[in-house]
Amino acid sequence: MTFPPVRLPMILLIAGVLAACGRSEPVPPVAATEPVVAEVAPQETEAHDDHADGEHHHEDEESTAGGTAHVHGLADLAITREGNKILGELISPMANFGLAETDGAFTDVVTAQLSGLLEVEGGDCAAAVPHPMTDNSGDHTDGIVHFVWTCAKPDDVRLVRFAGFTAFPSFEMVSTVYITETAQKAGELTPSAPELSLK
């Protein structure tokens, strides 16, 4: 059988097309996708577990704000001496003053009671009006109260007394530290032991 010269190029073209269509190129592998796992934040898990057990998280329990512990009932007090002045700084949850943390402010009634909150004994000292402020930089609002006493005989100051346990019964313990260039003392003040000796 003979093919006319015109048909041969056509047959070769068709054969080439068929050969090209029949050849399979390797397909690049499809990247396997990793399963998507929903992550639950630890706080959500703990809250769920607490409610499942019938327990509830209380604001009074320890939590952190700005890296420091915030526990209702507890407070920190630092006392220092600069020349003839005794300086004090009290840091406490607002709840210890009977105030709501959501308000983030001292009321006039509480501010009026701050003058008798902290006392020094000895040294013939005169107290300035305490200066209250708030810190709401963390999850909870803390009250910060600054105290200043000017003393005629600062070397004779014998002790510091936290007198606020009666006016503010939510205070349970005040961790206190007294620091000067030559001395350092620390103690935990409670309603039954409200004084720290500085001598």
WOZIJO-V333285 format. One record per residue. N is the residue number from 1. RES is the residue in one letter. PHI is phi as a letter, one per 30 degrees, with the letter a starting at -180 (* if undefined). Layout:
BEGIN
N:RES:PHI ; N:RES:PHI
END
This chain:
BEGIN
1:M:* ; 2:T:c ; 3:F:c ; 4:P:d ; 5:P:e ; 6:V:d ; 7:R:d ; 8:L:d ; 9:P:e ; 10:M:d ; 11:I:d ; 12:L:d ; 13:L:d ; 14:I:d ; 15:A:d ; 16:G:d ; 17:V:d ; 18:L:d ; 19:A:d ; 20:A:d ; 21:C:d ; 22:G:d ; 23:R:d ; 24:S:c ; 25:E:d ; 26:P:d ; 27:V:c ; 28:P:d ; 29:P:d ; 30:V:d ; 31:A:d ; 32:A:d ; 33:T:d ; 34:E:d ; 35:P:d ; 36:V:d ; 37:V:c ; 38:A:d ; 39:E:c ; 40:V:c ; 41:A:d ; 42:P:e ; 43:Q:d ; 44:E:d ; 45:T:d ; 46:E:d ; 47:A:d ; 48:H:d ; 49:D:d ; 50:D:e ; 51:H:d ; 52:A:d ; 53:D:d ; 54:G:i ; 55:E:c ; 56:H:b ; 57:H:d ; 58:H:c ; 59:E:d ; 60:D:d ; 61:E:d ; 62:E:d ; 63:S:b ; 64:T:c ; 65:A:b ; 66:G:i ; 67:G:j ; 68:T:c ; 69:A:d ; 70:H:b ; 71:V:b ; 72:H:d ; 73:G:j ; 74:L:c ; 75:A:a ; 76:D:b ; 77:L:b ; 78:A:c ; 79:I:c ; 80:T:b ; 81:R:b ; 82:E:b ; 83:G:i ; 84:N:c ; 85:K:c ; 86:I:c ; 87:L:c ; 88:G:b ; 89:E:b ; 90:L:c ; 91:I:c ; 92:S:b ; 93:P:e ; 94:M:d ; 95:A:d ; 96:N:d ; 97:F:c ; 98:G:i ; 99:L:c ; 100:A:d ; 101:E:d ; 102:T:d ; 103:D:d ; 104:G:i ; 105:A:a ; 106:F:d ; 107:T:d ; 108:D:d ; 109:V:d ; 110:V:d ; 111:T:e ; 112:A:d ; 113:Q:d ; 114:L:d ; 115:S:d ; 116:G:c ; 117:L:d ; 118:L:b ; 119:E:b ; 120:V:c ; 121:E:c ; 122:G:i ; 123:G:i ; 124:D:h ; 125:C:c ; 126:A:c ; 127:A:d ; 128:A:d ; 129:V:d ; 130:P:e ; 131:H:c ; 132:P:c ; 133:M:a ; 134:T:b ; 135:D:b ; 136:N:c ; 137:S:d ; 138:G:c ; 139:D:d ; 140:H:b ; 141:T:c ; 142:D:c ; 143:G:c ; 144:I:b ; 145:V:b ; 146:H:c ; 147:F:b ; 148:V:b ; 149:W:b ; 150:T:c ; 151:C:c ; 152:A:d ; 153:K:b ; 154:P:e ; 155:D:d ; 156:D:c ; 157:V:d ; 158:R:c ; 159:L:a ; 160:V:c ; 161:R:b ; 162:F:c ; 163:A:c ; 164:G:d ; 165:F:d ; 166:T:d ; 167:A:d ; 168:F:b ; 169:P:d ; 170:S:d ; 171:F:d ; 172:E:c ; 173:M:a ; 174:V:b ; 175:S:d ; 176:T:b ; 177:V:b ; 178:Y:c ; 179:I:b ; 180:T:b ; 181:E:d ; 182:T:c ; 183:A:b ; 184:Q:a ; 185:K:b ; 186:A:b ; 187:G:a ; 188:E:c ; 189:L:d ; 190:T:b ; 191:P:e ; 192:S:d ; 193:A:b ; 194:P:d ; 195:E:c ; 196:L:b ; 197:S:d ; 198:L:c ; 199:K:c
END
